[in-house]
């Protein structure tokens, strides 16, 4: 079954730069050690990877936190990164629309494109590892670079300026499973370093347990990350992936009990609160993964002021129940009608081995009746927003 819209093939950018790398240089890379050390500390201070940015960019982060604490509005957009395989492409696209003339991220990502996916280490090198990237990112965007919860002060300081890419929960969970148990450090730790994207031994498709799903592992992962998007809009870490837990898993500690807490289960009040952030005008752009190209059109209009020139029709309001049932509005851009989005960051479903495993995960979830009701309800709100806000 297709996990992405029919327009996906036109979104891949350029041909794959080479066969997916399955092994790494055995020599220790000082830049990698530096990034891991700093990024873990940065997460703890609500600034993922900012420690490798220039001093000017770090200054922006301190000013942002101070303004948020004082209740002051920040004029820069705030990108919500839910930590799945779609949010990074959307975040990178936002950067390209604002910073392409200062730092050519588009070309760098196109060169490492693996059917719309990027090697974690190489992607980090050309983003958080580059001072020029950090300087422009922090100039134009208030949010930290990378997935993290949105805290109350940040939400209050960015009403009307938030940007997010929402995904149907079943697709999000299936994709997260095959992407080495994304946002679930306890399962990454259980299955070894080759299942931790931040570890030097990891390569796309290298996690055998993720490539060969079983009913047991699928249900375990589902219970780890369900309600992820709701939790993050309530200031909770997805899958229990707190900085301390992530660091312990990356260090391959024998026992994670002292470092990791059980994943948070969303309450009804938290579900309602997350939905309210979409309904009450906090978001300037609500994207849908299943309508990626049209989501980028909304993003482009907001960040550049340039309207769409190749979209098919105008969005029409659809019932929220359609999103709950996994339905889609098929009025999306035609394949090839994407020139208005240039420069378009590569995006896709990944190599065939990934898509095959993802389909198997989705089927196991269907057979076992595993439904993420909290995130389904949130996606329903996102769907309604998308259908009632044009380009």
N, C-alpha and C positions, 0 to 999 in steps of 0.2 A: 504494500500500500504506500502511496506517495506521502512523504512527510513534509513536502514543500510544494508550493504552487508550481504550475506548469511553466512559469516564466523563469524558474531557477537557472536553467541552462544559460540564459542570456546574461546572468548576473555573475558568472564565474570570472570575468576579467580576462586574463590571458591564459594560455596553456600552462600546465604544470611545469615548474622550472626544472624538475628532475624527479627521479624516483624518491619516494618517501624515505628519509634517512632512518635507519634502524639501529645505528650504533653511534657513539660519540667519541670525541677525542679523549683519550684516557688521561691526558695532562690536565691538571687543575687550572681552570680559567679564572684568573683573579677578578675579572669583571663580574663573573657569575657569582663568586663567593661574596663579593661586595654587594651585589644586588640582593641576594637572598638575605644577607645579614640586615641590610638597611630596610628592605621591604617589610620584613616581619616586624621590625620596630615601628615602621611607619603605619602599618595596619593598626597597631595598638594605639596610635595617636590620631586615628581617623584620617590618615593620609597615605594611602597605599602607594609605594614606590616614590614618594616625594623626596625621600632622603637622598636619591641619586640625582635629583634635579638641581639646577643652579640655585645659588643663594637667593636670587631674586624671586624664583618660583616658590622657594620655601617661605619667603616673606609674604607672598600672596596667600599661602595656606594659613599662616598665623593670623593675618588680617581677617581672613574669612571666618575662622573660628571665633575671633574676638567679636566681629560684627554679629555673628549668629548668637553669641552669648548675650550680647546687649540688645538683641531683638531688632537689629538694623537690617534693612533689606539689602541684598547683594544684587547688583545689576546684571551679573553674568548668569547665563543659563547653567542649570545643574543637571548633569546626566546621571540617571539612575542605571546602574549596571547590575543586572540580576545574576551575572556570573554564568550564563549559559553560552552556547556556541553561536548565538545570534547577537547578543548585546555587544560583544567586542566589535563586530563589523559595523554596527550602527554607531557606536561611539567613535570608531575610526573615521566613519563617513562624516560625522559632525566636525571632527578635527580638520579633515581635508577641505571642507567647505569654508572654514575660517582661516586655516593656516597653510594651505598648499603653497602659497608664494614664499612663505618663510621656511618651510621644511617639507620636502617632497616625500611624504609618507606613502602616497598612492603608489609610486613606482617601487618603493621598497617592499610593500606588501604584495604587489603584483608579482615580483620576482620570486617570492617564497610561497606562492599560492599553490595549495594542494587541494584542488577541487573545492575551493571556497574555505579551506581551513588553513591555519598557520601553525608552524612548529612553535610551541610555547616559548622556548628559550630564544629562538631567533626573533620572534615577535617582541619579546621583552627588550632585546638588545636595541631594536630600532625605535622603541617607544620610551619606556621608562628609563632605559639605559643611555638615552641621548639628551644632553642638556638643552639642545635647540628645540627638541620636542617639548620638554617640560616647560621651557620658558613661554612658548606660544600657547600651550595648553592652559597654563595657569593664568595667562593674560585674558583668554577668551572664555574659560569655563571655570565655574566655582568648585565643582565636585572633584574629589580625589580621583586619581586614575586607577581604575580597577574595581572589582565587585566589593561592595560593603553595604551594610544597612544604612538607611536614611534616618538620621536622628531628628528628634522633635525640633531642635533649634535650627537645623538645616532646612527642614520642611517649612518652618515659619518664615525663614529668611528668603525663600525662593518661590513663594506663591505666584503662579502665573508664568514661571520660568523653568519649570521642570520638563525634562525630556526622558522618555522611557520606551523600551521595546518590550511588548508583552507577547507571551507565547501560550498557545493551547497547552494546558498542563500535561496531557498525555504525551504530546510531542516533546515538550521540554524535558520530562523525566526520561523518556527513551533516549533522547540525544545526550543528556547528562550521563546516563549509564554508560554508553559506549565511549564517551569522552572521559574514560578512566574515573568513573564514579565522582563526577564533578560535584563540588560543594559538600562532599561527605568524607572528611579526612579519616574517620574511623575505618571505612571500607578500603580506602587507599592504603592505609597502614596494614590492614589485614592481608591484602593481596600483594604487598611488597613494593619496592621502589619503582618497578617498571609500570606501576599503576598510579604513580604520582607525577603529574605533569611538571612539577617544579624540580623533580629530581633529574640528575644528569643522565640517568639510564633510560629515561622515557623518550619514546618517539610515537608519532601518530599511529595508532593501531597496535602498539606493543603490549598492551595490557590483555593478556590471554583471558582472564576472567571476565573482562568487559566485552571482549569479542565473542565470547561463548556463554551467553546468558542462560541461567537456569531459573525455574520458578522460585527457588529459594533465594538466590541472589537478587532477582528482580524485586521480590517483595521486601527484602531487607533494605534495598536502596530506596524503594518507594516510601517506606516508613521513615527513612532518614531525611528525605528532602521534600516531602509533601508540604504544601502550604508555603513554599519558599518565597514566592513573590509577595504574598500577604505579610509574611514575617518581616521581610526586608523593609517594607513600607511602614512597619511598626517598630523599627529600630532593632530587630532581632537578626542574628546571624542565621543564614540558611544552613540547614544540615548540621547545626552545632559547630560550624566552621569558624570558631573564634580565633583570634591571633595565637593564643596559647595552644589551642588544639592543632591548628595548622602547623605551627612550629614543631610540636612534638611528633606529629606524623612525618614531617619532612626529615626530622632527625632520626627517624626509625627507632624511637624509644621502645623498650620492651613492653611497657605498660602505659596506656593512655588514660587510665581511669582518673589519675590525679590532674590531668590537663584538659580533659574533654568532658563536657556536659551532654546530657541527652538532648536530642533535637527538640526545639520548641514546638509545641502543638498550638496552633492558632485558636483563640477563643472567638466566640461570636462577636464580641465587642471589637476585637482586632480586625476581623473580617469586615465589619461595618466601617471601621475607621479607614482601612485601606481603600475600600470602595469610595468613601467620601472624598478622598484625595483626588480621585479622577473626576467625580461628579461636581466638586465645588470650585473647580478652576485652578487647582495647583499646577496642572500640566499644560504646557504650551504645545507639546507634541506628544501624542500617544500613538506609537507604532504597533503594528501587528506582524508577527513573524510570517504568518501565512499570506500576508499582503506586503511583502518586503519592498517592492519597487514603489508602490503608492505611499508607503510609509516614508521612504526616502524623499518623495516629492513634498510631503508635509514638512519634513525636516529642512529640506532645501529652502522652501518658502519662508520658514521661520528664521533661518540663519542668514539667508542672503537677500530675501525680499523678492526673489525671482519666482514667478508662478509656474505651474506646469504647462507644458506645451504639447505633451504626447499622451496624456491620460485619456482613458476611455470613459466618457461620461462623467457624471458627478455622483458622489456617494449618496446613497439613499438610506434612510433610517431602516434598520432591521431589528427584529425582536431580540431582546437579550437572550431569550430562550434558545435562539439559533446557535449562539456561541456555546451555551451549556451543552448542547447536543453535538457539538463539533462541526456544525454547519458553516459554510463559507459563502460569502457573496462573491460570485465569480466575475463581477464587473471590475476587472483589474487590467493593468496595462498589457497590451499585446507584446508577444515576443519580438524583440528587435526595436520596439518603440521606446528606447531607453536613452537616446542621445541627450535628452534634456537633463539627465542626471549626471553627466560627466563633470568631473572625473569620478567614476563609480568604483568604490572599493570592492575587491573580489568578495563574493559571497556564494555559498552553496552548501550542499548536503554532505560534502566530504567524499573520500574515496569509496569505491564500491563495497569494500569490506566493512566500512563503517555503516553505510546505509542498510546493508543486509542484516547486520547485527541489530541495528536500531529497529528495523521492521519486526524482528523476532521478539525484542523487548516489548514493543507495542502489542503484539499478539498475545504474549504471556499476560500482560496487564489486562487485556480484554477478557481472556479466558478466566482469570482469577477475580474479575470484577473490581479491580483496583482503580478507584477514581479519586482524584484530588479535588474534593468538593470546594474547599476554601479558595484555591486558585481558579477553579472553574467559575465561581461567582465573581471573582475579581476580573477574570478575562471577559466575562459578560459585560461588565461596566466599561472595560476598555473597548470592546467591540462596538457598543453603543456610541461611545465618544467618537470612534473612528468613522462611523457611518454618518454622523451628524456634523462633522467638521470637514469642510472641503479643502481644496488646495489654495 
